[in-house]
């Protein structure tokens, strides 16, 4: 194996990482790549992040992000 296991990451939608300052990030490993204040985060943001491609998905080792995204195996893919 080459260490790659791509998946449709749903971080920022099904999985939110909120830091101590109240900012939403995709996950703890991508702070600074995507940042938005939780109080300004709404339904449109959840929808947008659901479909946003994350370049880190192929080598992601965060079980929480992968588990939250695993439900896609049971739903129709667009």
C-alpha positions in Angstrom: 0.0 0.0 0.0 1.0 3.6 -0.6 -0.6 5.0 2.6 -3.4 6.6 0.7 -7.1 5.8 1.5 -9.2 8.5 -0.1 -12.7 9.1 1.1 -15.3 12.0 0.8 -14.4 13.9 3.9 -17.4 15.7 5.5 -15.3 17.7 8.1 -16.9 21.1 8.4 -20.3 19.6 8.0 -20.9 16.3 9.9 -17.8 16.8 11.9 -16.8 20.2 13.4 -13.6 21.0 15.2 -14.2 24.1 17.3 -11.1 25.6 19.0 -10.8 27.4 22.3 -11.4 30.7 20.5 -14.8 29.6 19.1 -13.5 29.1 15.6 -14.6 26.2 13.4 -11.9 24.3 11.4 -12.2 21.1 9.4 -10.2 19.3 12.0 -7.4 19.7 14.5 -4.8 19.0 11.8 -6.0 21.6 9.3 -6.3 24.7 11.5 -5.5 27.7 9.3 -6.6 26.0 6.1 -10.3 26.8 6.9 -11.4 29.0 9.7 -14.8 30.6 10.5 -16.3 31.8 13.8 -18.9 29.4 15.2 -21.4 32.2 15.8 -21.3 33.1 12.1 -21.5 29.4 11.0 -24.9 28.5 9.5 -26.8 26.0 7.4 -25.3 27.3 4.1 -21.8 26.8 5.6 -22.7 23.2 6.6 -23.9 22.5 3.1 -20.9 24.1 1.4 -18.4 22.2 3.6 -20.2 18.9 3.0 -19.2 19.0 -0.7 -15.9 20.9 -0.3 -13.0 18.7 -1.5 -10.3 18.5 1.1 -6.8 17.8 -0.3 -5.8 16.1 2.9 -8.4 13.3 2.7 -6.2 10.7 1.1 -3.8 10.5 3.9 -6.1 11.5 6.8 -5.5 9.6 10.0 -8.3 11.1 12.1 -10.7 8.4 12.9 -13.4 10.9 14.0 -13.4 12.6 10.6 -13.4 9.2 8.8 -16.1 7.8 11.0 -18.4 10.8 10.6 -17.9 10.5 6.8 -18.5 6.7 6.7 -22.3 7.1 6.3 -21.7 8.0 2.7 -21.2 4.3 2.0 -25.0 3.9 2.5 -26.3 6.9 0.5 -26.4 7.7 -3.2 -23.4 9.6 -4.4 -23.9 12.6 -6.6 
